[in-house]
Amino acid sequence: MYTAKLSRCPRWLGRDQNRVRAMHTEPKPDLPVTEAEGQYRGLLETASDAITIMQDRRYVSFNRAWVDLLGYTPDEIRAHDIVDFVDPASRAMVEGRYEQRLRGDPLPTRYEVKLRKKDGTPIDVELHVSVIVYQGKPAVQAIIRDMTEYKLLQEQLIRTERLQAVGQMATGVAHDFNNLLAIILGRAQLLSQHLEDQQAVKRGLQIIEKAAVDGAEVVRRIQHFTGLRWQKPFAIVDVNAIVRDAVAITRPRWQEEVQARGITVQLTTSLTPGGLVEGEAIELREVLVNLIFNALDAMPQGGIIRLNTATTARHALLTIADTGGGMTPAAQRRAFEPFFTTKGPQSSGLGLSISYGIMQRHGGVIAVDSHIGRGTTVTITLPRVQRRGDGSMGQHREGNEAMR
């Protein structure tokens, strides 16, 4: 009888399982049956997991751990039906599996269920169930492990991971807004010095307006992240227009600000027409603004930034190259990792990782080529949109898929 029960014990009983198996399988002709039963009973009573045998819809045998888990007395447990301690939402499932198992239907031997203690406290448990013969009749044996504390720890871990995700998102938002505020403040300071030049004031106000719109887009992406809004559909975007906007937006940083510090930064553009892509202009502009700022940070003593666009049959290409100090191979491999930075505590380390995410959303590729002492070149490749014979616009889908 005991051997039949023990042959179905789960592996996680560990050393206790092995001891009991050895006790009942090794030949011991001089060991009385009553002594073996006593040893088995002692092992059951000291087991940390609850063990019970169900027969004729009653708990006919169980150890002390089952009593402690439920909070009922042994007599109260024996008087109850097998589903009386199961949470009402799971009773039909437990009852059905009990009957199916006795009929010999194939069922999982392990599953989780929620029980209710005598005082109504819910308990999450893991059951390991098998059919045995008990006192000459079929019965169901269950080994029950209390998973309540494990579930609580699991929920705490999930909450912690959610908080980390929110923290990362908040850091990214701060990074984006710092860039936008730098643009707005820089342009406002320039306007205060050229109030008599109406054209300069108008251009400055347009750039401030565009930066504010980009800030609103950051808020929109937060709402999308939290499920409050649907994703904005893509439109046809001219890569050259993105370059011109980014150059104008960042001009206070790479021209007026660096000149005030006695440094010279030259920014050149070489733009090839025809680079139309499907995308979101604000996001693509954000990528280029980030890259220009990175190039400026890489040239504290000044230098040259070159922005070039080109087209192939299937793709629109954008490169931004600087004459800064370059990156080591190790830094280059980690360039797109969130929070990785070589700039020290003043940087969030999110500019390139955010840019990488935007490129992924656009079906594009962003690549970095850098050498110490020779500067860095970042290349962006996007699926190109071309006009069809009927005048409508279409994208090279096979090229897009090949890049993914």
N, C-alpha and C positions, 0 to 999 in steps of 0.2 A: 504493500500500500504506500509506504513512504517513498520507495524507490520510484514508483509511478509518478508521484507528485514532484519529486526532485528532478526527474529527467526533463522537466519542462521549465525549470527555473531560468530566468534570463541571465545573460552573462554578467550584467552589472551587479549581481549579488557578490561577485568577487570571491575573496578567500572563504567567506562563509559557505558559499555554494560548493566550492571544492572540498571543504571539510565534510559537508554533509554527504556529498557524493562518495567520498572515500569511505565514510563511515558505513555506507550501505552497499558498496560494491566490493570492497576488499573482503576476502574471506576471513571471518572471525568466528570459528565454530564454537569457541568457548564463551562467546558473549551472549547473555540471555536477551531474548526479544524485549523484555520489559526495560532492560538497561538501554538498548538502542532507542526505544521509544522515548525514554527519558532524555537522552542526549538530543534527539531531534526536537522534542518539545522545548528544551532549554535553548536551542539555537533559534527556534522561532520566536521565543519570548524576548530574546536579546537583539533580534533584528531591528534595525532602524526603520525599515519599510513595513507598512501594514500588509499582512497576509491573511486572506480569508478564503473559505470554501463555501460555495453556494449550491444548494440542492433543494429541489422542490420549492424554489422561490424563497428560500430562507437562508440566513447565514448560520450554517451548522457548525462551523469551526473557524476560529480567528485568533490572532495573537493580541498581545497587550497594546501594540502600536495602533491597531485598528480602533480599540476602545479609546485610547488617548486622542486619536485624530478626530473622532466624531463627538466625543464628550458624552456619550450615552453609557449606561451601565451594560454589562454583558447580557443580562436578562432582557433589557430593552432592545438590544440589537437583535437577539434571537426572535423576538416577537414581531419584528418589522419585515415587510416585504422587501425584496432586493432593490426596488427602485425608490423606496421611501426616503433614502438619504441623498438621492440624486436631485440636482437642480431641475425644477419642472420643465425647463426648456430642453433638457437632454433625456428625459425619462423615456420617451418613445424610442429613441435611438438605442439606449442601453437595454431596454426590455427586448427589442427586436433582435439585437445581437446575441443576447442571452439564449433566446429560443433557437436562433439560427445555428449558433455554435453547438448546441446540444444535438441538433439534427445532422451535424457534420458538414454544414455549409462552409466553404473556404472564406475566411475572414481575416483581417489584419489581427495580429496578436498584440499589437500595441496601439493605443489611442489615448487621447486626452479628454477629460470630462470635468464638469464642475459639480462638486458636492455641497451639501449644506450641513453644518454642524448643528448640534442640539439647540444652541442659542441663535441659530439663523445665520451665522457667519459663513460666507461662501469660501470654498476651498478649491483651488485648481489642483487636479491630480493627474498623474500619468498611470495608466493601467497596463499591466502585462498579463494577458488572460490566456488560459489553456483549459482543455477538457481533460479530466482525470476520472479515475474510478475511486469512489470514496464509500467504504463499507458496502462494497458489492454493487453500487449503483453509479451511473454517470453523474458527474458534478462538474462545476466550473470553478477553477481556482484563479484567484486574482492577486497579484502583488501590486500594491498601491504606493506610489511615491508622491509625497506632498510637494507640489511645484509652486505653491503660493509665493514663497520668498523669491524663487527664481523668476517668476513672472514679474514681480515688483522690480527686481533688479533689471530685468529686460526692459520694462517700461521706462525706468530711470535712464537707462542707456539710450533709448530712443529719444527721450526728451533732451538729453545732453547733446546728441547728434543734431537734433533740430536747432538747439540753441547755437551750436557751432555753425550750422548752415546760415542761420540768421545773422550771426556775427560776421561771417564771410561776406554775406550780401551787404550788410551795413558798411563794412570796410570798403567794398567796391563802390557803393553809393557815395561815400565820403570822397573816394578818389576821383570819381567823375565830377562831383560838385566842386571840389577844390580846383580842378582844371577850368571849369566853367566860370567860377568866381574870379579866378585869376584873369581870365579873358575880359570879363565885365569890368572889373576894377581897373585893369590896365587901360582899357579903352576909355573909361570914364575919366581917368586922370589925363589922358591925352586930349580929350575933348575940352577939359577945363583950361587947357593952354591954347586952344585954337578956336575960341568962341566966335571970333570975327570971321572965320572961314566957314561959310555956310555949307559948302560942299563937303568939307572934312567932317563937320558936325553930322551931316546927313549920313555919310558913310559909316561914321562911328556908331550912330544910333542903329543903323541897320545890322551891324555886327553884334551890338548888344542885344538886339531883338532876336537874332539868330541863336545866340548863346542861351538866351532865356528859353527859347523854344526847345533847344537841346536839353535843357534842365527839366522841362516838362516831360520830355520823352524818357528821361531817367525815371521819373515818377511813374510813368505809364508802364515801364518794364517791371517796376516793383509790383504794381497792381497785377501785371500778368503773372509774375512769380507767385503771388498769393492767390491766384485764381479769380481775381476780381474783374478781369477784362479778358476779352479774346485777343488773340494775336493779330496785329495789324497786317493786312495783306501787302505783298511786295508791289512796287511800281517800277517803271523803267527809269533807270538812273544813269546819268552820264558821268563816267569816272573822272573826266577832265573837270567837270563842274565841282565834283567833290574836292579835287585838288585845289582849285581856285578858292573855294570857300575856306578850306583848312588853312591855306596860306594867309588869307585875310584875317581869319580868326586868331591865328597865332602870331601875327605880326608884332604886337606889343612885346612879346617875349623874345623873339629872335632878332628884332631890329632895335626898337626904342630902349628896351630894358638892358640889353647887352651893351649898347652904345653908351648908356649912362654909366656903365662900369668900365668903360675904356676898352671894350672887347669888340671885335668885329666878327660877325657871322654872316656869311653870304649864302643866300638860298636861291637856287636856280631851278627852273622847271623846263622840261622838254615834253610837250604833250602831243600825242598822236590822236587824231580824230577817229571816231567810230567805236570807241570803247563804251558801248551801252550794255548794261547788265540789269537783271532783275534784283531788286533789293530795297532796303530802307535807307534813304539818304542820310538820316540822322545818325544811324548806327555806323554806316561806312565813314561818315565824317568823323565820328568819335574815334574810330580806329586810326585814322590818319593824324588827327590831333595828338593822340597818345604817342604815335611814332615820332612826330616832329619834336614833341617835348622830350622824348627819350634821347633823340639825336642831340638836342641842345644840352641835356645833362651830361652826355658823353664827351662834350667839347667845352670844358670849363675855361679854356684859354682861347676859345674861338675856333673857327674852321668853316667848312663848306658843307651844306646840305643840298643834295641833288634829288629832285623829284622827277621821275620819268614815267610816262605811260606808253604802252605799245599794245598791239593787237595781233592775234593769230587767227586762223580760220575758226577756232572754237573758243578762244579765251581772250579776256581783257587782262592786261598785266599792268601792275603798278609797282615801281621800286622806289625806295627811299634809302639813300646812301649817305653816310656821314664820314668825316675824317677824324673821328675820335680815337680813343685809345684801344677800342676793340674789346672782345671778350675772350676769356680762356675757353678751351674746348669743354671743360667741366661746366662752366657757367652757361655756355651755349646750349648744352644738352638740357639744362634745367630752365631755360629762358621762359617757357610757357607754364611753368608750375605756379599755382597760386601762392602768393606771399613770398616768392623767391625774389630777392633783389640784391644788387651789388652796390646800391647807393646809400646804404645805412638806414638808420631809423626814420629819416625824413621821407622815405618812400614806403608805400603800402605793398609794393611788389605785385600789384594786380593789373597794371596796364597791359602787359602782353597776354596774360591769361584771359582778360576780358576780350581783347582783340581776337584771340584764338577762338573763343566761344562765338563771337559774332561771325567770324569767317565760316565756322562750322554751320551756323544757321543759314548762311547764304550759299552753302554748297561749294565754298571756295577753299583755298589753301594759303596759309601764311608760313613763310620759311625764313630762317635767319642764317646768314653767312657772315662770320666775323673772324678777324685775325688780329692778334695783339699788335698794336702799332700801325695797323693799316685800316682801321675803322670797321664799320658794320653796314651790311646791306640787307634790308628786309624786302622780300618779294611777295606780293599778293597776287594770286591768280584766281579769277572769277569766271564762271561760265558766261560767255558772251551772247547777247541777244542780237539777232539780225532781222532785217525786213524780209518777209516772204514775198512771193510773187503777187499776192493780193494786197500788199501794202501793210499787212498786219505784222506784229512782232512775234518772233519765236526764239526759243533758247535751244542751244545744243545740248540736249539731255544726255546723250551718250558721253559727251565730254564731262558733264557734271558728275555722272555716275563713276566715270573712270577715276576721278580725283578722290572719291570718298573712301 
